[in-house]
Amino acid sequence: MKAQNVLDIFAQINRVPRPSKHEEKMCEWLIQFAQSHHIDYEYLPLCEGATTGNVVMRKPATAGYEGKPGVILQAHMDMVCEKNNDCQHDFMKDPIQTYVEDGWLHAKGTTLGADDGIGMAMMLAVLTSDEVEHPALECLFTTDEETGLTGANCMPSGVLHGKRLINLDNEDDGQICMGCAGGVDTLAHLYYTEEAAPEGYFAAQIGVGGLLGGHSGEDINKGRGNANKFLTRLLFMMNKRFDLRIAAIQGGNLRNAIAREAGATILVPMAEKENMRVIFNMVAAELEAEYKAIEAEMVLTLESCDMPAAVLPKEVSDKLLLALYACPHGVMAMSRDIPGLVQTSTNLASVKMKEDEKGKYIEINTSQRSSVESEKHSLKNMVECALALSGAEVTHGDGYPGWKPNPTSTLLKTVSEAWRCNQGAEPKVVAIHAGLECGLFLEKYPDLDMVAFGPQMSGVHSPAEKIELASIDRTFLWLQTALRML
């Protein structure tokens, strides 16, 4: 590879644990990297005494570029931690295991961490290179982009001095992002007091697996199945026919990933045992027919199991199923200004059973995105209403703003010209439905001119995540050319 140093640094990054909100070791590694390469750096803790924070590295302009305006390069240091059920990986201590197949870099049973480890690697490769020509550089490494954009939100004003920012957190080769959606989370806690499992019932486990999942922003318009919605559909139809009791329910994991797997332990009257199988087969056949062109690896299972000791109260489980069935998921509106752009969407991300000082509860996690601020808030209220049907306590996160597209951006013109110079073709200029940190940077630094680009990735936010090696070469060359032209 021409960008072999980028890949070598990425391999080093993937030895360091960096789950969202647990980037302490990554911060330490970045500081050690800066010290060992004699790079000027600044550590910005998120709060007093915090061991996690943003890191800024600085490099003076190369000869001939001293009088040019500075440039900020930016990537986030955390990664989405998703793995297959049969994978024993511990994201808090184990290195990511990678392999190459057909020109793509993969991980063994886990997310790869190319989102956004490859962006960090490119920045560090520029900082350590004696060959790349550039204006004064500020390289910003932020924390907790994936679960709260905490690093960008806590970024103080006055630290960065450049007026042009290149975000390296895009996932399509030859594409320049000039805007993104804003987002907000809606969370429900449904408290309950369990009761003894009734006698004369049959216990079974229902499972939904093998779905593609993916990024809840980038992949939401691809028609992929949501395991939580599939599981709810199965349970709801059974509950309409006979007395269904729920002992356990679990589905999905992260708020920004489409749920790939879900399952429940259920009880039905012994006399309804065969009817349960009939309804399961009917709904399974419907789902397979509806999604056969997309979810070819979908697996739906129904198996007997040991009788659990306790179940949810009937009233609670009935209301839970009503709320989950009513809770929207998917694309709600397409842009009226930019053809093909998803404008507003929502993701039924996870359903989990938890316990705190108040007692046992079911947590339902969702996220809403929109490039129209009023639609974002209207949709979060819609989701709140659906979840409140269960009697749950519903709250919203702080959210984050969108990044309004600027088609006349000077930086956009220069970066576009850099791609044309290297590839002899026009780059694709888009606004995306995913959330980036750029909107938050604009709140602190309103004069920033920004774009985002990156190499080709697939399956982001799932264990299917991979990155095309040849695109790393193209993107790193693109970055070098853009810096030379700025």
Residue pairs with C-beta under 8 A, 6 or more apart in sequence:
1 7
1 469
1 472
1 473
2 473
2 476
2 477
3 122
3 125
3 472
3 473
3 475
3 476
3 477
5 125
5 128
5 129
6 118
6 121
6 122
6 125
6 472
6 476
7 105
7 121
7 469
7 472
9 120
9 121
9 124
9 125
10 114
10 117
10 118
10 120
10 121
11 98
12 29
13 26
13 29
13 113
13 117
13 120
13 121
14 95
14 96
14 98
14 112
14 113
14 117
15 95
15 96
16 25
16 26
16 29
16 95
17 25
17 26
17 91
17 92
17 93
17 94
18 25
18 26
18 77
18 78
18 79
18 113
18 117
19 78
19 79
19 81
19 91
19 92
20 78
20 79
20 80
20 81
20 143
20 144
20 145
20 146
20 147
20 148
21 52
21 78
21 143
21 144
21 147
21 148
21 150
22 52
22 78
22 92
23 52
23 77
23 78
23 143
23 144
24 51
24 52
26 77
26 78
27 43
27 51
27 52
27 53
27 55
27 77
27 143
30 41
30 55
30 57
30 77
30 120
30 141
31 41
31 43
31 55
33 39
33 124
34 40
34 41
34 55
34 57
35 41
37 127
37 128
39 57
39 58
39 59
39 127
39 128
40 57
40 58
40 59
41 55
41 56
41 57
41 58
42 55
42 56
42 58
42 159
43 53
43 54
43 55
44 53
44 54
44 55
44 56
44 155
44 156
44 159
45 51
45 52
45 53
46 52
46 53
46 54
46 143
46 150
46 151
46 154
47 154
52 143
52 144
53 143
53 151
54 140
54 141
54 142
54 143
54 151
54 154
54 155
55 77
55 140
55 141
56 138
56 139
56 140
56 141
56 159
56 160
57 123
57 127
57 138
57 139
57 141
58 136
58 137
58 138
58 139
59 126
59 127
59 134
59 136
59 137
59 139
60 66
60 136
61 68
61 70
61 134
61 135
61 136
61 137
62 132
62 133
62 134
64 133
65 133
65 134
65 135
65 136
66 136
68 135
68 136
68 486
69 135
69 162
69 163
69 164
69 486
70 135
70 136
70 137
70 138
70 161
70 162
70 163
70 164
71 134
71 135
71 136
71 137
71 138
71 162
71 164
71 165
71 166
71 483
71 486
72 137
72 138
72 139
72 140
72 160
72 162
72 164
72 165
72 166
72 448
73 122
73 123
73 126
73 137
73 138
73 139
73 140
73 165
73 166
73 168
73 479
74 119
74 139
74 140
74 141
74 142
74 165
74 166
74 167
74 168
74 169
74 437
74 441
75 116
75 119
75 120
75 122
75 123
75 140
75 141
75 142
75 167
75 168
75 169
76 116
76 119
76 141
76 142
76 143
76 144
76 145
76 146
76 151
76 169
76 437
77 116
77 117
77 120
77 141
77 142
77 143
78 143
78 144
78 145
78 146
78 147
79 111
79 113
79 115
79 116
79 117
79 146
80 111
80 115
80 146
80 254
80 256
80 257
80 460
80 461
81 91
81 110
81 111
81 254
82 110
82 111
82 213
82 253
82 254
82 257
82 260
82 461
82 462
82 463
83 89
83 91
83 109
83 110
83 111
83 463
84 109
84 110
84 463
85 209
85 261
86 109
87 108
87 109
87 110
87 463
89 97
89 109
89 110
91 110
96 107
96 110
96 111
96 112
96 113
97 107
97 108
97 109
97 110
98 105
98 106
98 107
98 108
98 112
99 105
99 106
99 107
99 108
100 106
100 469
103 468
103 469
103 470
104 458
104 466
104 467
104 468
104 469
105 112
105 114
105 466
105 467
105 469
106 112
106 465
106 466
107 113
107 463
107 465
107 466
109 463
110 463
111 460
111 461
111 462
111 463
111 465
112 465
112 466
112 467
113 465
114 455
114 457
114 460
114 465
114 466
114 467
115 169
115 171
115 457
115 460
115 461
115 465
116 145
116 168
116 169
116 454
118 168
118 454
118 455
118 467
118 472
119 167
119 168
119 169
119 454
120 141
120 168
122 168
122 475
122 476
122 479
123 139
123 141
123 168
124 139
125 476
126 132
126 134
126 137
126 139
126 479
126 480
126 483
127 137
127 139
132 480
132 483
132 484
133 480
133 483
133 484
134 483
134 484
134 486
135 483
135 486
136 162
137 483
138 160
138 161
138 162
140 155
140 160
142 151
142 152
142 155
142 437
143 150
143 151
144 150
144 151
145 151
145 152
145 169
145 437
146 254
146 256
147 254
147 255
147 256
148 397
149 400
149 435
149 437
149 440
151 437
152 400
152 437
152 440
152 441
153 398
153 400
153 440
155 440
155 441
155 444
156 444
157 444
157 445
160 445
163 447
163 448
163 449
164 411
164 448
164 449
164 450
164 486
165 411
165 438
165 441
165 448
165 449
165 450
165 451
166 411
166 415
166 450
166 451
166 452
166 453
166 479
166 482
167 177
167 436
167 437
167 438
167 450
167 451
167 452
168 452
168 453
168 454
168 479
169 436
169 437
169 452
169 454
170 176
170 177
170 432
170 452
170 453
170 454
171 218
171 454
171 455
171 456
171 457
171 460
172 428
172 454
172 456
172 457
173 455
173 456
173 468
173 471
173 474
173 475
174 419
174 423
174 425
174 427
174 428
174 474
175 427
175 428
175 429
175 430
175 453
176 412
176 415
176 416
176 419
176 427
176 428
176 429
176 430
176 451
176 452
176 453
177 430
177 431
177 432
177 436
177 451
177 452
177 453
178 405
178 406
178 407
178 409
178 412
178 429
178 430
178 431
178 450
178 451
178 452
179 371
179 402
179 403
179 404
179 405
179 406
179 431
179 432
180 371
180 402
180 403
180 431
180 432
180 433
180 434
180 435
180 436
180 438
180 439
180 452
181 217
181 342
181 343
181 369
181 370
181 371
181 376
181 402
181 432
181 433
181 434
181 435
182 369
182 370
182 371
182 373
182 376
182 399
182 400
182 401
182 402
182 435
182 439
183 217
183 367
183 368
183 369
183 370
183 376
183 399
183 400
183 435
184 367
184 368
184 376
184 377
184 380
184 396
184 397
184 398
184 399
184 400
185 255
185 365
185 366
185 367
185 368
185 396
185 397
185 399
186 366
186 367
186 368
186 380
186 383
186 384
186 387
186 394
186 395
186 396
186 397
187 363
187 364
187 365
187 366
187 394
187 395
187 396
187 397
188 323
188 363
188 364
188 366
188 387
188 388
188 390
188 392
188 393
188 394
188 395
189 361
189 362
189 363
189 392
189 393
189 395
190 316
190 319
190 320
190 323
190 361
190 362
190 363
190 364
190 390
190 391
190 392
190 393
191 358
191 359
191 360
191 361
191 393
192 312
192 313
192 316
192 359
192 360
192 361
192 362
193 313
193 359
193 360
194 310
194 311
194 312
194 313
194 360
195 310
195 311
195 312
195 313
196 309
196 310
196 311
197 203
197 245
197 247
197 267
197 307
197 308
197 309
197 310
197 311
198 245
198 267
198 311
200 269
200 270
201 245
201 267
201 268
201 269
201 270
201 307
202 267
202 268
202 269
202 270
202 272
202 273
202 276
202 304
203 247
203 265
203 266
203 267
203 304
203 305
203 306
203 307
203 308
204 265
204 266
204 267
204 268
204 276
204 302
204 303
204 304
204 305
205 263
205 264
205 265
205 266
205 301
205 302
205 303
205 304
205 305
206 231
206 234
206 235
206 263
206 264
206 266
206 280
206 300
206 301
206 302
207 261
207 262
207 263
207 299
207 300
207 301
207 302
207 303
208 227
208 230
208 231
208 234
208 251
208 261
208 262
208 263
208 298
208 299
208 300
209 227
209 260
209 261
209 298
209 299
209 301
210 260
210 295
210 297
210 298
210 299
211 224
211 225
211 226
211 227
211 230
211 258
211 259
211 260
211 261
211 295
211 297
211 298
212 219
212 224
212 225
212 258
212 260
212 294
212 295
212 297
212 459
212 462
212 464
213 219
213 224
213 257
213 258
213 259
213 260
213 461
213 462
213 464
214 222
214 224
214 257
214 258
214 459
214 460
214 461
214 462
215 256
215 257
215 258
215 434
215 460
215 461
216 255
216 256
216 257
216 258
216 345
216 347
216 349
216 367
216 369
216 461
217 256
217 342
217 345
217 369
217 432
217 433
217 434
217 435
218 432
218 433
218 434
218 460
219 258
219 460
220 258
220 330
220 331
220 342
220 345
220 347
220 369
220 433
221 331
221 342
221 345
221 433
222 294
223 291
223 294
224 258
224 294
224 295
225 287
225 291
225 294
225 295
225 298
226 252
226 258
226 259
226 329
226 330
226 347
226 348
227 251
227 252
227 259
227 260
227 261
227 262
228 251
228 252
228 259
228 262
228 324
228 329
228 348
228 349
228 350
228 351
229 259
229 324
229 329
229 348
230 262
230 287
230 300
231 249
231 251
231 262
231 263
231 264
232 321
232 324
232 325
233 283
233 287
233 325
234 279
234 280
234 283
234 284
234 300
235 244
235 246
235 264
235 266
235 321
236 321
236 324
236 325
237 279
237 282
237 283
238 244
238 266
238 268
238 276
238 279
238 280
239 317
239 318
239 321
241 272
241 275
241 279
242 268
242 269
242 272
242 275
242 276
243 268
243 269
243 272
243 314
244 266
244 267
244 268
244 317
245 266
245 267
245 268
245 311
245 312
245 314
245 317
246 264
246 265
246 266
246 267
246 311
246 312
246 317
246 320
247 264
247 265
247 266
247 267
247 308
247 310
247 311
247 312
248 263
248 264
248 265
248 308
248 353
249 262
249 263
249 264
249 265
249 320
249 351
249 353
249 362
250 262
250 263
250 264
250 351
250 352
250 353
251 259
251 261
251 262
251 263
251 350
251 351
251 352
252 258
252 259
252 260
252 261
252 262
252 348
252 349
252 350
252 351
252 365
253 259
253 349
253 350
254 349
254 350
254 461
255 347
255 349
255 350
255 365
255 366
255 367
256 347
256 349
256 367
256 435
256 461
257 349
257 461
257 462
258 347
258 349
258 461
259 348
259 349
259 350
260 462
262 351
265 305
265 308
267 307
267 308
267 311
268 275
268 276
276 302
277 302
280 300
280 302
284 300
287 298
287 300
288 298
288 300
291 298
311 317
312 320
316 390
316 391
319 389
319 390
319 391
320 362
320 390
322 389
322 390
323 364
323 386
323 387
323 388
323 389
323 390
323 392
324 348
324 351
324 364
326 386
326 389
327 348
327 364
327 366
327 383
327 386
327 387
328 346
328 348
328 379
328 382
328 383
328 386
329 346
329 347
329 348
330 345
330 346
331 342
331 344
331 345
332 343
332 344
332 345
332 346
332 375
332 379
333 342
333 343
333 344
333 370
333 375
334 340
334 341
334 342
334 343
335 341
335 342
335 343
335 371
335 431
336 343
338 405
338 430
338 431
341 371
341 430
341 431
341 432
341 433
342 369
342 433
343 370
343 371
343 372
343 375
343 433
344 368
344 369
344 370
344 371
344 372
344 375
344 376
344 379
345 368
345 369
345 370
345 433
346 366
346 367
346 368
346 369
346 379
346 383
347 366
347 367
347 368
347 369
348 364
348 366
349 365
349 366
349 367
350 363
350 364
350 365
351 362
351 363
351 364
351 365
352 362
352 363
352 365
353 360
353 361
353 362
353 363
354 360
354 361
354 362
354 363
355 361
362 392
364 387
364 392
366 383
366 387
368 376
368 379
368 380
368 383
369 376
369 433
369 434
369 435
370 376
370 379
370 402
371 402
371 431
371 433
373 401
373 402
376 399
380 396
384 394
384 396
387 394
388 394
400 435
400 439
400 440
401 439
401 440
401 442
401 443
402 439
403 436
403 438
403 439
403 442
403 450
405 431
406 412
406 449
407 429
409 449
409 450
409 451
410 449
411 449
411 450
411 451
411 486
412 429
412 449
412 451
414 482
414 485
414 486
415 427
415 451
415 453
415 478
415 482
416 426
416 427
416 429
417 485
418 478
418 481
418 482
418 485
419 425
419 426
419 427
419 478
420 426
420 427
421 481
421 485
422 474
422 477
422 478
422 481
423 474
427 453
436 452
438 448
438 450
438 452
441 448
441 450
442 448
442 450
453 475
453 478
454 475
455 467
455 468
455 471
455 472
455 474
455 475
456 467
456 468
456 471
457 465
457 466
457 467
457 468
458 464
458 465
458 466
458 467
458 468
459 465
459 466
